[in-house]
Amino acid sequence: MFHSVTEAAQQSWYYFEPFNLLSTYKTLQNKFITLYSPYESLLKSYREATNTQIYPISENYLNKNSEVPEENVALLKNAIELWRNGARTTEAIAPILFHYSWHCFNSFFAYTFFRWGQKHSQSHGVYVSNMNDDIEKIKISISKTDGVFQRTIDTWSCLGGNIAFSGVLPALEANDFTFQSNQMPFFQKSTCCELGQLLCFDPYYHERLYWKKFGKKGLVMNPSFNYWMGTPTRIMQSYLILFVASSIARYRPIIWSSILSGDTKEKAAFCTLL
């Protein structure tokens, strides 16, 4: 079930393993500080657009908070170790380990580049409810104010990425970087959706539709300067799907067992995505 995913992830970890060494990681972080400094106005625009207290990592901040690089390296080590253990365990509990691996990696990713007014998030920022045998009716709610999920969205956005789950998108206005309202956010009317809606969502179709409707109106940044919308949105969509799987495996193992056996076409389809 998880074979193709774990193989792909295993290859990806090779690129990150050098940053388990503190000196190598500090070099990466210092390079980013230098390279990002011309774009710090982008964070100011993001703070104004979202009321999110996000700031760039700076040399002065690291001098006053010398533990930050060590904490981030520890998060990366935990992410790699949890994923490898998940790849070796049974499918009954694998999604739990995979989720916490991704959770640690998202924290490593966010805190490598930026800091927030409140140093550490207080939750995952994702909540699962209505867990029942009709898995497409399972509900997923997100926090737009705090949590690792939202901070990961903040990070992608402030690195220039377009995310369908974000309320704002980076744009070019008068030859300057800014943020404007997302005209087609995935969470349009609420912060909640059903699993069936999430599974049917195609980030690449959404990307093409968005550019067709709004690309020429200056409502999204020129794609030559930033990530496309599809790929980072797919990454965050996969994270949400895995979060649901881990929640079911933890709290409703009977339902998880029925998903693994694929006793309905909906459960079989869900199983093939993991």
Backbone hydrogen bonds, N-H to C=O, Kabsch-Sander energy under -0.5 kcal/mol:
donor,donor_aa,acceptor,acceptor_aa,energy
6,T,2,F,-2.8
7,E,3,H,-2.1
8,A,4,S,-2.0
9,A,5,V,-2.5
10,Q,6,T,-2.5
11,Q,7,E,-1.7
12,S,8,A,-1.7
13,W,9,A,-2.4
14,Y,10,Q,-0.8
14,Y,11,Q,-0.6
15,Y,11,Q,-0.5
15,Y,12,S,-1.3
16,F,12,S,-0.7
16,F,13,W,-0.8
17,E,13,W,-1.9
19,F,16,F,-1.8
20,N,17,E,-2.2
21,L,18,P,-1.5
22,L,20,N,-0.6
25,Y,21,L,-2.4
26,K,22,L,-2.6
27,T,23,S,-1.7
28,L,24,T,-1.9
29,Q,25,Y,-2.5
30,N,26,K,-2.4
31,K,27,T,-2.0
32,F,28,L,-2.1
33,I,29,Q,-2.0
34,T,30,N,-1.7
35,L,31,K,-2.5
36,Y,32,F,-2.7
37,S,33,I,-1.0
39,Y,36,Y,-2.6
40,E,37,S,-1.3
42,L,39,Y,-1.9
43,L,39,Y,-0.6
43,L,40,E,-0.6
44,K,40,E,-1.3
45,S,41,S,-2.3
46,Y,42,L,-2.0
47,R,43,L,-2.7
48,E,44,K,-2.1
49,A,45,S,-2.1
50,T,46,Y,-2.2
51,N,47,R,-2.3
54,I,52,T,-1.8
55,Y,115,R,-2.9
57,I,113,F,-2.0
62,L,58,S,-2.2
63,N,59,E,-2.0
64,K,60,N,-1.6
65,N,61,Y,-1.4
68,V,65,N,-2.0
71,E,67,E,-2.5
72,N,68,V,-2.4
73,V,69,P,-2.3
74,A,70,E,-2.1
75,L,71,E,-1.9
76,L,72,N,-2.1
77,K,73,V,-2.5
78,N,74,A,-2.4
79,A,75,L,-2.3
80,I,76,L,-2.3
81,E,77,K,-2.5
82,L,78,N,-2.8
83,W,79,A,-2.0
84,R,80,I,-2.2
85,N,81,E,-2.1
86,G,82,L,-2.4
87,A,83,W,-2.0
88,R,84,R,-0.7
88,R,85,N,-0.6
89,T,85,N,-1.0
93,I,90,T,-1.1
94,A,90,T,-1.6
96,I,93,I,-0.9
97,L,93,I,-1.4
98,F,94,A,-2.7
99,H,95,P,-2.4
100,Y,96,I,-2.1
101,S,97,L,-2.0
102,W,98,F,-2.4
103,H,99,H,-2.7
104,C,100,Y,-2.2
105,F,101,S,-2.3
106,N,102,W,-2.9
107,S,103,H,-1.8
108,F,104,C,-2.4
109,F,105,F,-2.9
110,A,106,N,-2.6
111,Y,107,S,-2.7
112,T,108,F,-1.1
113,F,109,F,-0.8
113,F,110,A,-0.8
114,F,110,A,-2.5
115,R,55,Y,-2.6
117,G,53,Q,-2.0
119,K,117,G,-0.6
127,Y,141,S,-2.8
129,S,139,K,-2.2
132,N,130,N,-0.6
135,I,133,D,-1.6
137,K,134,D,-2.3
138,I,135,I,-1.6
139,K,129,S,-2.3
140,I,193,C,-3.1
141,S,127,Y,-3.0
142,I,191,T,-2.3
143,S,125,G,-2.3
148,V,123,S,-1.8
149,F,124,H,-2.5
151,R,147,G,-2.3
152,T,148,V,-2.1
153,I,149,F,-1.9
154,D,150,Q,-2.8
155,T,151,R,-2.2
156,W,152,T,-2.5
157,S,153,I,-2.5
158,C,154,D,-2.6
159,L,155,T,-1.0
159,L,156,W,-0.6
160,G,157,S,-1.5
161,G,156,W,-3.0
163,I,161,G,-0.6
166,S,163,I,-1.7
169,L,180,Q,-2.8
171,A,178,T,-2.8
173,E,171,A,-0.5
173,E,176,D,-3.1
176,D,173,E,-0.9
178,T,171,A,-2.3
180,Q,169,L,-2.3
182,N,167,G,-2.7
183,Q,181,S,-0.6
186,F,164,A,-2.6
188,Q,186,F,-1.3
193,C,140,I,-2.1
195,L,138,I,-2.8
196,G,136,E,-2.2
197,Q,194,E,-0.6
198,L,194,E,-1.8
199,L,195,L,-2.7
200,C,196,G,-1.6
201,F,197,Q,-0.9
206,H,202,D,-2.4
207,E,203,P,-2.2
208,R,204,Y,-2.1
209,L,205,Y,-2.5
210,Y,206,H,-2.5
211,W,207,E,-2.5
212,K,208,R,-2.1
213,K,209,L,-2.1
214,F,210,Y,-3.2
215,G,210,Y,-0.6
215,G,211,W,-1.5
217,K,214,F,-1.4
218,G,215,G,-0.8
219,L,214,F,-1.3
221,M,170,P,-2.3
225,F,222,N,-2.2
226,N,223,P,-0.8
233,T,229,M,-1.7
234,R,230,G,-2.6
235,I,231,T,-2.2
236,M,232,P,-2.0
237,Q,233,T,-2.4
238,S,234,R,-2.5
239,Y,235,I,-1.8
240,L,236,M,-2.0
241,I,237,Q,-2.3
242,L,238,S,-2.5
243,F,239,Y,-2.2
244,V,240,L,-2.1
245,A,241,I,-2.2
246,S,242,L,-2.7
247,S,243,F,-2.1
248,I,244,V,-2.6
249,A,245,A,-2.5
250,R,246,S,-1.9
251,Y,247,S,-2.9
252,R,248,I,-2.5
255,I,252,R,-0.6
256,W,252,R,-2.1
257,S,253,P,-2.4
258,S,254,I,-1.7
259,I,255,I,-1.9
260,L,256,W,-2.3
261,S,257,S,-1.6
262,G,258,S,-0.6
262,G,259,I,-0.8
263,D,258,S,-1.7
268,A,264,T,-2.4
269,A,265,K,-2.2
270,F,266,E,-2.1
271,C,267,K,-2.4
272,T,268,A,-1.8
273,L,269,A,-0.7
273,L,270,F,-0.8
274,L,270,F,-0.6
274,L,271,C,-1.0
